[in-house]
Amino acid sequence: MKKIEAIIKPFKLDDVREALADIGITGMTVMEVRGFGRQRGHTELYRGAEYMVDFLPKVKMEIIVADDHVDQCIDAIIEHAHTGKIGDGKIFVYDAERVIRIRTGEENEEAI
């Protein structure tokens, strides 16, 4: 099993969620986060004063999938989160050693 973390632009969340549902991914955790990468934020104008916005709003998705669904999940995220502009995001893949559903006690792939 793998844990996939994807950091994407907020307006792409619904497209990515629907694409993942289409391939059978039914569970995920989503958090609103802020950060920056190479774009280093941007400047904005407020009441005539220019100021730097260092941390940009992003969405972080966490998904646990069986090993045989990892590539399909990654492909769906890339296809539907891509805009071609800086700040599209990143995907991180980690090993998930053990998963337990608290309600039933099911473990690993049965608990996903």
C-alpha positions in Angstrom: 0.0 0.0 0.0 1.1 3.6 -0.6 0.2 6.9 0.8 -0.1 9.6 -2.0 0.1 13.2 -0.9 -0.8 15.8 -3.6 -0.5 19.5 -3.2 -2.6 21.2 -5.8 -4.3 24.5 -6.7 -7.6 24.9 -4.8 -9.7 25.4 -7.9 -8.6 22.0 -9.3 -9.8 20.0 -6.3 -13.2 19.1 -7.7 -11.8 18.0 -11.1 -9.2 15.8 -9.3 -11.7 14.4 -6.9 -14.1 13.4 -9.7 -11.3 11.8 -11.7 -10.2 9.8 -8.7 -13.8 8.7 -8.1 -14.0 7.6 -11.7 -11.1 5.2 -11.2 -12.5 3.8 -7.9 -10.7 5.9 -5.3 -13.5 6.6 -2.8 -11.6 7.9 0.3 -9.2 10.8 0.8 -8.4 13.5 3.3 -8.2 17.1 2.1 -6.7 20.0 4.0 -6.4 23.7 3.1 -2.7 24.6 3.4 -0.5 27.5 2.4 3.0 27.4 0.9 5.3 28.3 -1.9 7.8 26.8 -4.2 9.7 28.2 -7.1 7.2 31.0 -7.6 8.1 32.5 -4.2 4.7 34.1 -3.8 3.6 37.3 -5.5 2.9 40.9 -4.9 -0.6 42.4 -4.5 -1.9 45.9 -4.3 -4.2 46.9 -1.4 -5.4 50.5 -0.9 -2.5 51.8 -2.9 0.2 49.9 -1.0 2.0 47.0 -2.6 2.8 44.0 -0.3 4.3 40.6 -0.7 2.1 37.4 -0.3 4.7 34.8 0.6 2.4 31.8 1.2 -0.1 30.9 -1.4 -3.3 28.9 -0.7 -3.1 25.3 -1.8 -5.0 22.1 -1.1 -3.3 19.0 0.2 -4.8 15.6 -0.5 -3.9 12.4 1.3 -4.9 9.1 -0.3 -4.1 5.5 0.7 -4.2 3.1 -2.3 -3.2 -0.5 -3.0 0.1 -0.8 -4.8 -1.6 -1.8 -8.1 -3.6 1.5 -8.2 -0.7 3.9 -7.5 0.2 4.8 -11.1 -3.4 5.1 -12.2 -4.0 7.5 -9.2 -0.9 9.6 -10.0 -1.9 9.8 -13.7 -5.4 11.1 -12.8 -4.0 13.7 -10.4 -1.5 15.0 -13.0 -4.0 15.1 -15.8 -6.7 17.0 -13.8 -4.5 19.3 -11.7 -2.3 20.4 -14.6 -2.6 24.0 -15.8 0.8 24.4 -17.3 1.6 27.4 -15.1 4.0 27.6 -12.2 2.5 26.5 -8.9 0.6 23.4 -10.2 1.8 21.5 -7.3 3.6 18.3 -6.3 2.9 14.6 -5.6 4.7 12.6 -2.9 4.4 8.8 -2.6 5.3 7.0 0.6 5.0 3.4 1.8 2.0 2.8 4.1 3.0 0.0 6.4 -0.4 -0.7 8.0 -3.9 0.6 7.8 -6.7 -0.2 10.3 -10.3 0.8 10.1 -11.3 1.7 13.6 -15.0 0.8 13.3 -14.5 -2.8 12.1 -10.9 -3.7 12.9 -10.3 -4.5 9.2 -6.7 -4.1 8.2 -4.6 -3.1 5.2 -6.3 -3.3 1.8 -9.6 -4.3 3.4 -9.5 -1.1 5.4 -8.9 1.2 2.4 
